[in-house]
Amino acid sequence: MNIKEIENKRIAVLLSGGVDSSVVVHEFAQLGLHPDCFYIKIGPEEQEEWDCSSEEDLEMATAVSHKYGCKLEVIDCHKEYWDQVTKYTMDKVRAGLTPNPDVMCNRLIKFGAFDEKRGHDYDLIATGHYAMTETDENGDKWLCTSPDPVKDQTDFLAQIADWQLKKALFPIGHYVKDEVRVIAEREHLVNAKRKDSQGICFLGKINYNDYIRRYLGEQPGDVIELETGRRIGEHKGLWFHTIGQRKGMGFGGGPWFVVKKDVANNILYVSHGYDPETAYKQDFPVHGFHFLTRELQPTEVTFKIRHTPEYHPATLERTAAGEFIVHSQHKIHGVAPGQFCVVYDKDHHRCLGSGEITI
């Protein structure tokens, strides 16, 4: 953290109950600061139907805030999450697209609804994201990648607004995950050995397919081999599958790869063999491109289309306002409409922004 950036500032910490945000509170305590902590409550609509860890999360958050002498306030963003993030997710999957609810959760909830409810009273909102920021000679603030390539979360932050980035603070972004664990164990934090959440943002252990099934149900249809037109089975709903998927298909004679969806006729097309050519793309359009700090005319860039450690070199060709064609140097597996293509500078240091793939 830049001491000058936080000096005499009102700071809110989003405390989730996980080890990362808990170490954030410790980092402030090391500086003699005791910021106000907030636990954002989402929770499922019908608690009894879901395996949710929110009660344990709150217990952990309470213990950590007390350990460091910080106030903890619970902020209920339940309605906002289900009205905004869930609506976005279901609208996309119903249209046969591949959404990313965690990306929109940061924009709409952590730095959105929370700011409307309580965050507006604070100058900075600190989270446990693995990301960094830097300010250039013009005073512009940039979102920058974490040194931990596996945990880096800049791709999940690539849709936040410029005013949200100005308020964002990532006190553990300069660490790698192992270092955060060491600090937590050394400080005897109650959640030092707690596993990272693998579910959807805020929804704990809820499985993504169960989340979708709850709202859209099932809609069985044919699974067709692309090359031969042969029917090989039945899917339970196109929304349970994404382009490039090669696990969890449940069909014999695999491996099978999802290569196409025919939404109008409810047909899932798959291809047989290892990484078939049809699963790769080198050039693809994006629309609604959102620049994080300021609009640029980038040419040589790097990008990623999913949460992986790899960055792919490419050039960007502007075709209209907010629209580009990404020309990747190499063919990319599993490019799916609805995904966010997150764009970085050529050294994958600064995150420039993101747009939605529109194949």
RONU-398444 format. One record per residue (C-alpha): residue number from 1; residue in one letter; x, y, z. Coordinates in steps of 0.25 Angstrom, whole numbers, always signed. Layout:
<rs>
[NUM 'A' [X Y Z]]
...
</rs>
This chain:
<rs>
[1 'M' [+0 +0 +0]]
[2 'N' [+4 +14 -3]]
[3 'I' [+4 +21 +10]]
[4 'K' [+2 +35 +4]]
[5 'E' [-11 +29 -3]]
[6 'I' [-17 +25 +10]]
[7 'E' [-12 +36 +19]]
[8 'N' [-24 +43 +25]]
[9 'K' [-34 +35 +17]]
[10 'R' [-47 +28 +22]]
[11 'I' [-45 +13 +18]]
[12 'A' [-55 +2 +17]]
[13 'V' [-51 -12 +17]]
[14 'L' [-60 -23 +10]]
[15 'L' [-58 -35 +20]]
[16 'S' [-63 -48 +14]]
[17 'G' [-58 -58 +24]]
[18 'G' [-47 -63 +15]]
[19 'V' [-33 -63 +18]]
[20 'D' [-29 -52 +8]]
[21 'S' [-38 -41 +13]]
[22 'S' [-34 -45 +27]]
[23 'V' [-20 -42 +24]]
[24 'V' [-24 -29 +18]]
[25 'V' [-29 -25 +32]]
[26 'H' [-16 -29 +38]]
[27 'E' [-8 -21 +28]]
[28 'F' [-15 -8 +32]]
[29 'A' [-13 -12 +47]]
[30 'Q' [+2 -13 +44]]
[31 'L' [+1 +2 +40]]
[32 'G' [-7 +5 +53]]
[33 'L' [-20 +7 +46]]
[34 'H' [-33 +0 +49]]
[35 'P' [-43 +2 +38]]
[36 'D' [-57 +0 +38]]
[37 'C' [-61 -14 +33]]
[38 'F' [-73 -19 +25]]
[39 'Y' [-78 -32 +22]]
[40 'I' [-87 -33 +10]]
[41 'K' [-99 -42 +12]]
[42 'I' [-105 -49 -1]]
[43 'G' [-109 -62 +3]]
[44 'P' [-119 -71 -6]]
[45 'E' [-134 -68 -7]]
[46 'E' [-138 -80 +0]]
[47 'Q' [-128 -83 +10]]
[48 'E' [-133 -97 +13]]
[49 'E' [-131 -102 -1]]
[50 'W' [-116 -98 -2]]
[51 'D' [-103 -103 +4]]
[52 'C' [-98 -89 +8]]
[53 'S' [-86 -85 +16]]
[54 'S' [-90 -71 +19]]
[55 'E' [-92 -73 +34]]
[56 'E' [-78 -78 +35]]
[57 'D' [-73 -67 +27]]
[58 'L' [-79 -57 +36]]
[59 'E' [-74 -64 +49]]
[60 'M' [-60 -63 +43]]
[61 'A' [-61 -49 +39]]
[62 'T' [-66 -45 +53]]
[63 'A' [-54 -52 +59]]
[64 'V' [-44 -45 +50]]
[65 'S' [-50 -31 +52]]
[66 'H' [-51 -33 +67]]
[67 'K' [-36 -38 +67]]
[68 'Y' [-32 -25 +61]]
[69 'G' [-41 -15 +69]]
[70 'C' [-49 -12 +56]]
[71 'K' [-64 -10 +55]]
[72 'L' [-72 -19 +47]]
[73 'E' [-85 -16 +40]]
[74 'V' [-94 -26 +32]]
[75 'I' [-99 -20 +19]]
[76 'D' [-110 -27 +12]]
[77 'C' [-109 -27 -3]]
[78 'H' [-118 -39 -5]]
[79 'K' [-128 -32 -14]]
[80 'E' [-118 -25 -22]]
[81 'Y' [-110 -38 -25]]
[82 'W' [-122 -46 -29]]
[83 'D' [-128 -34 -37]]
[84 'Q' [-116 -30 -44]]
[85 'V' [-105 -41 -45]]
[86 'T' [-114 -53 -45]]
[87 'K' [-123 -46 -56]]
[88 'Y' [-110 -43 -64]]
[89 'T' [-106 -58 -63]]
[90 'M' [-119 -64 -66]]
[91 'D' [-122 -55 -78]]
[92 'K' [-108 -58 -84]]
[93 'V' [-109 -73 -82]]
[94 'R' [-123 -74 -87]]
[95 'A' [-118 -67 -100]]
[96 'G' [-107 -78 -101]]
[97 'L' [-96 -69 -97]]
[98 'T' [-85 -71 -86]]
[99 'P' [-86 -61 -75]]
[100 'N' [-77 -58 -64]]
[101 'P' [-85 -54 -51]]
[102 'D' [-72 -52 -43]]
[103 'V' [-68 -40 -52]]
[104 'M' [-82 -34 -51]]
[105 'C' [-82 -36 -36]]
[106 'N' [-70 -27 -34]]
[107 'R' [-76 -16 -43]]
[108 'L' [-90 -17 -38]]
[109 'I' [-89 -22 -23]]
[110 'K' [-75 -20 -17]]
[111 'F' [-72 -7 -23]]
[112 'G' [-87 -3 -27]]
[113 'A' [-98 -7 -18]]
[114 'F' [-89 -6 -6]]
[115 'D' [-84 +8 -10]]
[116 'E' [-99 +12 -11]]
[117 'K' [-102 +7 +3]]
[118 'R' [-90 +10 +11]]
[119 'G' [-77 +12 +3]]
[120 'H' [-81 +26 -1]]
[121 'D' [-77 +30 +13]]
[122 'Y' [-62 +25 +10]]
[123 'D' [-51 +30 +2]]
[124 'L' [-46 +16 -1]]
[125 'I' [-51 +2 -2]]
[126 'A' [-41 -9 +1]]
[127 'T' [-43 -23 -3]]
[128 'G' [-35 -36 -3]]
[129 'H' [-33 -37 -18]]
[130 'Y' [-20 -41 -24]]
[131 'A' [-18 -28 -32]]
[132 'M' [-10 -16 -31]]
[133 'T' [-11 -1 -35]]
[134 'E' [-2 +10 -40]]
[135 'T' [-3 +24 -43]]
[136 'D' [+4 +30 -55]]
[137 'E' [+10 +44 -57]]
[138 'N' [-3 +50 -61]]
[139 'G' [-10 +45 -48]]
[140 'D' [-18 +34 -55]]
[141 'K' [-20 +21 -47]]
[142 'W' [-18 +8 -54]]
[143 'L' [-22 -6 -50]]
[144 'C' [-9 -15 -50]]
[145 'T' [-6 -30 -49]]
[146 'S' [-2 -37 -37]]
[147 'P' [+11 -44 -36]]
[148 'D' [+4 -57 -34]]
[149 'P' [+0 -62 -48]]
[150 'V' [-10 -73 -43]]
[151 'K' [-17 -64 -33]]
[152 'D' [-17 -51 -41]]
[153 'Q' [-31 -46 -41]]
[154 'T' [-30 -34 -50]]
[155 'D' [-39 -41 -60]]
[156 'F' [-50 -41 -50]]
[157 'L' [-49 -26 -48]]
[158 'A' [-48 -22 -63]]
[159 'Q' [-62 -17 -63]]
[160 'I' [-62 -8 -51]]
[161 'A' [-65 +7 -55]]
[162 'D' [-54 +18 -54]]
[163 'W' [-59 +24 -42]]
[164 'Q' [-60 +10 -35]]
[165 'L' [-45 +8 -39]]
[166 'K' [-41 +21 -33]]
[167 'K' [-47 +17 -19]]
[168 'A' [-42 +2 -20]]
[169 'L' [-30 -2 -11]]
[170 'F' [-24 -16 -11]]
[171 'P' [-14 -17 +1]]
[172 'I' [-10 -31 -2]]
[173 'G' [-9 -30 -17]]
[174 'H' [+7 -30 -16]]
[175 'Y' [+7 -44 -9]]
[176 'V' [+6 -58 -15]]
[177 'K' [-4 -67 -9]]
[178 'D' [+6 -75 -1]]
[179 'E' [+11 -62 +6]]
[180 'V' [-3 -58 +10]]
[181 'R' [-5 -72 +16]]
[182 'V' [+9 -71 +24]]
[183 'I' [+4 -57 +30]]
[184 'A' [-9 -63 +34]]
[185 'E' [-3 -75 +41]]
[186 'R' [+8 -66 +47]]
[187 'E' [-3 -57 +53]]
[188 'H' [-12 -69 +57]]
[189 'L' [-24 -64 +49]]
[190 'V' [-36 -73 +51]]
[191 'N' [-37 -76 +36]]
[192 'A' [-22 -78 +33]]
[193 'K' [-24 -92 +28]]
[194 'R' [-38 -90 +22]]
[195 'K' [-39 -94 +7]]
[196 'D' [-42 -84 -4]]
[197 'S' [-56 -83 -8]]
[198 'Q' [-59 -90 -21]]
[199 'G' [-73 -86 -24]]
[200 'I' [-80 -74 -30]]
[201 'C' [-76 -60 -24]]
[202 'F' [-83 -59 -10]]
[203 'L' [-91 -72 -12]]
[204 'G' [-81 -81 -5]]
[205 'K' [-82 -96 -9]]
[206 'I' [-94 -94 -18]]
[207 'N' [-91 -101 -31]]
[208 'Y' [-92 -93 -44]]
[209 'N' [-101 -103 -51]]
[210 'D' [-110 -104 -39]]
[211 'Y' [-111 -89 -39]]
[212 'I' [-115 -89 -53]]
[213 'R' [-125 -100 -51]]
[214 'R' [-132 -93 -40]]
[215 'Y' [-136 -82 -50]]
[216 'L' [-137 -88 -63]]
[217 'G' [-139 -103 -60]]
[218 'E' [-136 -113 -71]]
[219 'Q' [-139 -113 -86]]
[220 'P' [-134 -126 -92]]
[221 'G' [-129 -126 -106]]
[222 'D' [-121 -134 -116]]
[223 'V' [-106 -135 -116]]
[224 'I' [-100 -136 -130]]
[225 'E' [-86 -140 -135]]
[226 'L' [-83 -128 -144]]
[227 'E' [-75 -135 -154]]
[228 'T' [-85 -147 -157]]
[229 'G' [-98 -141 -152]]
[230 'R' [-100 -154 -144]]
[231 'R' [-108 -153 -131]]
[232 'I' [-100 -157 -119]]
[233 'G' [-108 -154 -108]]
[234 'E' [-117 -144 -100]]
[235 'H' [-113 -131 -93]]
[236 'K' [-122 -126 -81]]
[237 'G' [-121 -111 -86]]
[238 'L' [-111 -103 -94]]
[239 'W' [-109 -94 -83]]
[240 'F' [-101 -105 -75]]
[241 'H' [-90 -105 -86]]
[242 'T' [-80 -95 -91]]
[243 'I' [-72 -95 -104]]
[244 'G' [-59 -102 -102]]
[245 'Q' [-64 -111 -91]]
[246 'R' [-58 -124 -90]]
[247 'K' [-62 -129 -76]]
[248 'G' [-75 -134 -70]]
[249 'M' [-81 -138 -83]]
[250 'G' [-85 -152 -79]]
[251 'F' [-85 -158 -93]]
[252 'G' [-78 -170 -97]]
[253 'G' [-67 -172 -107]]
[254 'G' [-60 -158 -103]]
[255 'P' [-54 -149 -101]]
[256 'W' [-64 -140 -107]]
[257 'F' [-63 -125 -108]]
[258 'V' [-74 -115 -109]]
[259 'V' [-72 -107 -122]]
[260 'K' [-86 -100 -125]]
[261 'K' [-100 -97 -120]]
[262 'D' [-112 -96 -128]]
[263 'V' [-121 -89 -119]]
[264 'A' [-133 -88 -128]]
[265 'N' [-134 -103 -130]]
[266 'N' [-128 -106 -116]]
[267 'I' [-116 -115 -122]]
[268 'L' [-103 -116 -116]]
[269 'Y' [-92 -119 -126]]
[270 'V' [-79 -127 -121]]
[271 'S' [-67 -132 -128]]
[272 'H' [-59 -145 -125]]
[273 'G' [-44 -146 -124]]
[274 'Y' [-34 -138 -116]]
[275 'D' [-35 -123 -117]]
[276 'P' [-42 -122 -131]]
[277 'E' [-39 -111 -140]]
[278 'T' [-53 -106 -139]]
[279 'A' [-51 -103 -124]]
[280 'Y' [-40 -92 -128]]
[281 'K' [-41 -78 -132]]
[282 'Q' [-30 -68 -136]]
[283 'D' [-39 -55 -139]]
[284 'F' [-52 -52 -132]]
[285 'P' [-60 -39 -130]]
[286 'V' [-63 -32 -116]]
[287 'H' [-73 -22 -114]]
[288 'G' [-77 -12 -103]]
[289 'F' [-62 -10 -99]]
[290 'H' [-60 -4 -86]]
[291 'F' [-47 +4 -84]]
[292 'L' [-44 +4 -69]]
[293 'T' [-35 +17 -67]]
[294 'R' [-37 +24 -80]]
[295 'E' [-40 +21 -95]]
[296 'L' [-27 +17 -103]]
[297 'Q' [-24 +13 -117]]
[298 'P' [-17 +0 -113]]
[299 'T' [-10 -9 -124]]
[300 'E' [-1 -19 -118]]
[301 'V' [-7 -25 -106]]
[302 'T' [-9 -38 -98]]
[303 'F' [-22 -44 -94]]
[304 'K' [-29 -55 -87]]
[305 'I' [-43 -60 -89]]
[306 'R' [-44 -68 -76]]
[307 'H' [-38 -69 -62]]
[308 'T' [-24 -75 -65]]
[309 'P' [-10 -71 -63]]
[310 'E' [-7 -70 -78]]
[311 'Y' [-7 -57 -86]]
[312 'H' [-8 -58 -101]]
[313 'P' [-1 -47 -110]]
[314 'A' [-10 -41 -120]]
[315 'T' [-13 -28 -128]]
[316 'L' [-26 -20 -127]]
[317 'E' [-34 -15 -139]]
[318 'R' [-44 -4 -136]]
[319 'T' [-57 -6 -145]]
[320 'A' [-66 +4 -138]]
[321 'A' [-68 +11 -125]]
[322 'G' [-66 +1 -114]]
[323 'E' [-64 -11 -124]]
[324 'F' [-51 -18 -128]]
[325 'I' [-46 -30 -135]]
[326 'V' [-36 -38 -127]]
[327 'H' [-25 -44 -135]]
[328 'S' [-18 -54 -127]]
[329 'Q' [-4 -58 -130]]
[330 'H' [-8 -73 -127]]
[331 'K' [-21 -80 -128]]
[332 'I' [-29 -80 -115]]
[333 'H' [-37 -92 -110]]
[334 'G' [-51 -90 -105]]
[335 'V' [-54 -76 -110]]
[336 'A' [-69 -74 -106]]
[337 'P' [-79 -63 -109]]
[338 'G' [-83 -56 -96]]
[339 'Q' [-69 -58 -89]]
[340 'F' [-61 -45 -86]]
[341 'C' [-48 -43 -94]]
[342 'V' [-39 -36 -84]]
[343 'V' [-29 -28 -90]]
[344 'Y' [-15 -24 -84]]
[345 'D' [-3 -16 -90]]
[346 'K' [+7 -24 -97]]
[347 'D' [+15 -27 -84]]
[348 'H' [+2 -32 -77]]
[349 'H' [+4 -22 -66]]
[350 'R' [-7 -12 -68]]
[351 'C' [-21 -16 -70]]
[352 'L' [-27 -7 -81]]
[353 'G' [-41 -12 -80]]
[354 'S' [-50 -23 -86]]
[355 'G' [-61 -26 -96]]
[356 'E' [-71 -37 -98]]
[357 'I' [-68 -47 -109]]
[358 'T' [-79 -47 -120]]
[359 'I' [-75 -58 -130]]
</rs>
